[in-house]
Amino acid sequence: MDAQRLMSLMGKYFTGREPQPDLATLREQPVTSLLQDSLDLVDFLVYLEEELKLAREIDLNQFGPSVMNKNFGELAELIAKFLAE
């Protein structure tokens, strides 16, 4: 699983949602600009797990609270590394 495929799924998640983000710049947008509380982030991760048909959960605790200080590109890279383990 590469970060680019994850970015594509992330964009799909936000399609049709309000506020509609600029998908062309999603990679650079801070996670907190669109996922403002922990429940939003959990919903987002569950979506990715279901779309990817993962056998295991994406463990947010492994990344720590710093996830909320990252942009979507950095988050995609972290998840890609996690899935490669």
C-alpha positions in Angstrom: 0.0 0.0 0.0 1.5 3.3 -1.0 0.8 6.8 0.2 -0.6 7.9 -3.2 -3.3 5.3 -3.1 -4.1 6.3 0.5 -4.4 9.9 -0.7 -6.8 8.9 -3.4 -9.0 7.1 -0.8 -8.8 10.1 1.5 -10.0 12.4 -1.2 -12.9 10.0 -1.9 -13.8 10.2 1.8 -14.3 13.9 1.6 -16.1 14.0 -1.7 -19.7 15.3 -1.1 -19.0 16.3 2.5 -19.3 19.8 3.9 -17.3 21.8 3.9 -16.0 20.4 0.6 -12.2 20.6 0.7 -10.0 21.5 -2.2 -8.9 18.0 -3.2 -6.0 19.3 -5.3 -4.4 20.6 -2.1 -5.6 17.9 0.3 -2.0 16.6 0.8 -0.9 19.9 2.3 -4.0 20.5 4.4 -3.6 20.0 8.2 -5.6 17.0 9.5 -7.3 19.2 12.0 -8.7 21.5 9.2 -11.1 18.7 8.2 -11.1 16.3 11.2 -11.7 18.5 14.1 -12.2 16.1 16.9 -11.1 12.5 17.7 -14.5 11.0 16.7 -14.0 12.5 13.2 -10.6 11.0 13.0 -11.8 7.6 14.2 -14.6 7.6 11.5 -12.1 8.6 8.9 -9.8 5.7 9.9 -12.6 3.2 9.9 -13.6 4.3 6.4 -10.0 3.7 5.2 -10.0 0.2 6.9 -13.2 -0.7 5.2 -12.2 0.6 1.8 -8.9 -1.2 2.0 -10.5 -4.4 3.4 -7.8 -4.6 6.1 -7.5 -7.6 8.3 -6.2 -5.4 11.1 -7.1 -2.0 12.5 -5.1 1.1 11.8 -3.9 1.8 15.3 -4.0 5.5 15.9 -2.3 5.1 19.3 0.8 3.8 17.5 1.1 7.2 15.8 0.5 9.2 19.0 -1.2 12.6 19.4 1.2 14.1 16.9 -1.1 12.8 14.1 -3.3 15.9 14.7 -0.3 18.1 14.0 0.3 16.6 10.6 -1.1 17.2 7.1 -2.9 14.6 5.1 0.2 13.8 3.0 2.2 13.0 6.2 -0.7 11.0 7.6 -0.9 8.9 4.3 2.8 8.2 4.6 2.5 7.1 8.2 -0.4 4.8 7.5 1.5 3.4 4.4 4.5 2.5 6.6 2.2 1.0 9.3 0.5 -1.2 6.7 3.9 -2.3 5.3 5.0 -3.7 8.6 
